[in-house]
Amino acid sequence: MRIQQITTWQDAKANNQYPQLKENINVDVAIVGGGITGITSAYMLAKAGKKVALVESKKYLASDTTLFTTAFITKVIDTGLSDLIKMFGEKNTKLIWESGQQAIDQIEQIVKAEKIDCDFKRVSYFTYANEDSQFQSLEEEQAAAKKVDQEVTLKKKNSFKFKNAGYLEVKNQAKFNPIKYVETLAEKAVANGVQIFTSTEVTAISGHKSVRIKTKNYEIKANQVIIATYKPIKVLKTFAKKGMYQSYVFEVKLPQNLILEGLYVDLENPYHYFRIDKEKGFDRMIIGGEDHREEAKMSATKNFKALEAYLKNLIAVDYQITRKWTGPILEPSDGIALIGESKPNQFVATAFSGNGMTYSTIAGMIFRDAITGKKNPWSKLYDPTRKMKLKAFGRKALDYGEEFYQGYVKNNLKY
Ligand SMILES: Cc1cc2nc3c(=O)[nH]c(=O)nc-3n(C[C@H](O)[C@H](O)[C@H](O)COP(=O)(O)OP(=O)(O)OC[C@H]3O[C@@H](n4cnc5c(N)ncnc54)[C@H](O)[C@@H]3O)c2cc1C
């Protein structure tokens, strides 16, 4: 079969048409960006009684990063618990995982309340060791989990039919089809009064008391603006706090019941991740990894070769690669996302690393609470204007260095 350069979720795109902005308007809240973050925030604010307009530069909603995701919905973020404790302390680390778990619950509640048919399913998240020598890291994570009252299960021997040397299981995580979810969520937002405009690029944002959101010919006046453009436009305070990576993904057809349905991540640097979904007559694996910094230009062919070598080594059965794609991952410099008010009445949500499904929902909740004057337990934690601690930068710099050597250098020499 010819490999198509499209993602698994492309088939679910309804390609709903929304009008272009063709007049000046006034709203309570303007949202820039029609990916999962913008749509979730629009839905939540409309539900809280706000008059909302959302503007998206592309022809269709959710055609950017949200289309390229692998859509693990999890509190287990890319930075491990032991590192989080060293950087943020036990209390904040507990809050980080709690915010993720509450985001999963919130997504499930929305799916149920709005009857969204998006294949949402609770599954376990497994961090696995590729080699015996990595098992100690799992033990350290187990000990860290205990310190912050999080339930995990460590197993050395297991019946998974893929190569591994033990795993740490976190139950009660989830997965879905992200495009089915956001397409319907956008319809529900509109039903709650949100005005959506596509093919409308925001060119400038100014003002604080009343914010002006300019497009080529028109402008929106709002009390607040939410910048949900993935890579924020002109929010200088967050500029140095994140780094862009490229990630490589295969969709793979596997025999049924080889690997338990769930979410899987290894301990390599750069890491690999995969999910298993039950399809009619086969199991679908979506596997990704081989991430490298965007500035370190390298051929996609080399990284796909490295990913396939990993896949071949992992499973000892025939498989068929049916799709492949690459996508951008925006990493925060200290391991957790930047969400909140970056200037008076200007809110931003960015640097979600591989956790945009939960972070987008956390962002929706933080924005809704800030704009409706409620206290939110996580707003300080994710504050985009926070001063990053030197030790956090240091740990992440080490991580970048290792990833550069193991990914960029190794793949360039080997393939
Ligand atoms: C390969 C890959 C795998 C991933 N896997 C996972 C995973 O398993 N789990 C997970 O939680 N996360 C994962 N992520 C991360 C997740 O996909 C993202 O964090 C999330 O989709 C970001 O959503 P968003 O709405 O913030 O950004 P986007 O989806 O990029 O939406 C931003 C929108 O803003 C629009 N825009 C930009 N500029 C303007 C402008 N000036 N005017 C108007 N509109 C504008 C863009 O066109 C775009 O539609 C993965 C990412 C990649 C690339």
PDBQT file of the ligand as one rigid body, heavy atoms in Angstrom, charges set to zero:
ROOT
HETATM    1  C1  LIG A 501       3.286  14.350  16.557  1.00  0.00    +0.000 C 
HETATM    2  C2  LIG A 501       2.582  14.920  17.743  1.00  0.00    +0.000 A 
HETATM    3  C3  LIG A 501       2.087  14.073  18.714  1.00  0.00    +0.000 A 
HETATM    4  C4  LIG A 501       1.436  14.591  19.836  1.00  0.00    +0.000 A 
HETATM    5  N1  LIG A 501       0.893  13.730  20.721  1.00  0.00    +0.000 NA
HETATM    6  C5  LIG A 501       0.192  14.201  21.767  1.00  0.00    +0.000 A 
HETATM    7  C6  LIG A 501      -0.476  13.285  22.643  1.00  0.00    +0.000 A 
HETATM    8  O1  LIG A 501      -0.442  12.077  22.471  1.00  0.00    +0.000 OA
HETATM    9  N2  LIG A 501      -1.178  13.822  23.674  1.00  0.00    +0.000 N 
HETATM   10  C7  LIG A 501      -1.249  15.165  23.882  1.00  0.00    +0.000 A 
HETATM   11  O2  LIG A 501      -1.877  15.575  24.858  1.00  0.00    +0.000 OA
HETATM   12  N3  LIG A 501      -0.639  16.053  23.055  1.00  0.00    +0.000 NA
HETATM   13  C8  LIG A 501       0.063  15.611  21.999  1.00  0.00    +0.000 A 
HETATM   14  N4  LIG A 501       0.652  16.479  21.135  1.00  0.00    +0.000 N 
HETATM   15  C9  LIG A 501       0.534  17.916  21.404  1.00  0.00    +0.000 C 
HETATM   16  C10 LIG A 501      -0.828  18.448  20.978  1.00  0.00    +0.000 C 
HETATM   17  O3  LIG A 501      -1.166  17.950  19.712  1.00  0.00    +0.000 OA
HETATM   18  C11 LIG A 501      -0.820  19.974  20.922  1.00  0.00    +0.000 C 
HETATM   19  O4  LIG A 501      -0.306  20.494  22.127  1.00  0.00    +0.000 OA
HETATM   20  C12 LIG A 501      -2.223  20.540  20.722  1.00  0.00    +0.000 C 
HETATM   21  O5  LIG A 501      -2.829  19.962  19.601  1.00  0.00    +0.000 OA
HETATM   22  C13 LIG A 501      -2.141  22.042  20.570  1.00  0.00    +0.000 C 
HETATM   23  O6  LIG A 501      -3.420  22.530  20.309  1.00  0.00    +0.000 OA
HETATM   24  P1  LIG A 501      -3.613  24.103  20.126  1.00  0.00    +0.000 P 
HETATM   25  O7  LIG A 501      -5.050  24.331  19.924  1.00  0.00    +0.000 OA
HETATM   26  O8  LIG A 501      -2.947  24.800  21.251  1.00  0.00    +0.000 OA
HETATM   27  O9  LIG A 501      -2.767  24.448  18.811  1.00  0.00    +0.000 OA
HETATM   28  P2  LIG A 501      -3.184  24.217  17.264  1.00  0.00    +0.000 P 
HETATM   29  O10 LIG A 501      -3.936  22.981  17.076  1.00  0.00    +0.000 OA
HETATM   30  O11 LIG A 501      -1.921  24.405  16.482  1.00  0.00    +0.000 OA
HETATM   31  O12 LIG A 501      -4.166  25.421  16.985  1.00  0.00    +0.000 OA
HETATM   32  C14 LIG A 501      -3.716  26.760  16.865  1.00  0.00    +0.000 C 
HETATM   33  C15 LIG A 501      -4.524  27.419  15.763  1.00  0.00    +0.000 C 
HETATM   34  O13 LIG A 501      -4.213  28.812  15.709  1.00  0.00    +0.000 OA
HETATM   35  C16 LIG A 501      -4.294  29.215  14.359  1.00  0.00    +0.000 C 
HETATM   36  N5  LIG A 501      -3.563  30.484  14.214  1.00  0.00    +0.000 N 
HETATM   37  C17 LIG A 501      -2.225  30.676  14.324  1.00  0.00    +0.000 A 
HETATM   38  N6  LIG A 501      -1.920  31.982  14.129  1.00  0.00    +0.000 NA
HETATM   39  C18 LIG A 501      -3.106  32.609  13.918  1.00  0.00    +0.000 A 
HETATM   40  C19 LIG A 501      -3.452  33.982  13.641  1.00  0.00    +0.000 A 
HETATM   41  N7  LIG A 501      -2.511  34.943  13.576  1.00  0.00    +0.000 N 
HETATM   42  N8  LIG A 501      -4.763  34.296  13.458  1.00  0.00    +0.000 NA
HETATM   43  C20 LIG A 501      -5.726  33.337  13.528  1.00  0.00    +0.000 A 
HETATM   44  N9  LIG A 501      -5.451  32.036  13.775  1.00  0.00    +0.000 NA
HETATM   45  C21 LIG A 501      -4.156  31.684  13.961  1.00  0.00    +0.000 A 
HETATM   46  C22 LIG A 501      -3.660  28.049  13.617  1.00  0.00    +0.000 C 
HETATM   47  O14 LIG A 501      -4.022  28.035  12.248  1.00  0.00    +0.000 OA
HETATM   48  C23 LIG A 501      -4.208  26.853  14.381  1.00  0.00    +0.000 C 
HETATM   49  O15 LIG A 501      -5.376  26.317  13.803  1.00  0.00    +0.000 OA
HETATM   50  C24 LIG A 501       1.298  15.992  19.999  1.00  0.00    +0.000 A 
HETATM   51  C25 LIG A 501       1.793  16.848  19.020  1.00  0.00    +0.000 A 
HETATM   52  C26 LIG A 501       2.408  16.320  17.894  1.00  0.00    +0.000 A 
HETATM   53  C27 LIG A 501       2.889  17.244  16.818  1.00  0.00    +0.000 C 
ENDROOT
TORSDOF 0
